[in-house]
Amino acid sequence: MTRTIDAIFVDGVFRPAQPLPLRDNERVRITVETVEENGLPRAMAIDRLRTGFGKLRLDIGPDAMDREGWHARD
């Protein structure tokens, strides 16, 4: 039997989210795939953020101070 289930890893033990039709001490093979809470894999979310930041165009205008200007104002 092959079945995909959801489980939670707690204190070193996988805890199935629903009962399974298995006998005590029955051997199984487990493939682990993490599930992101928001539905997006972390790497994909970071890539989208980087793409979004890359598209930002900040209009700071001609009166914007540079680093030296901010330090000189004290």
KAUR-V598661 format. One record per run of one state. SS is the DSSP state (2 for helix, 1 for strand, 0 for the rest). FROM is the first residue (numbers start at 1). LEN is the number of residues. If there is no record, write none. Layout:
ss from len
SS FROM LEN
SS FROM LEN
This chain:
ss from len
0 1 6
1 7 4
0 11 2
1 13 4
0 17 25
2 42 14
0 56 11
2 67 6
0 73 2
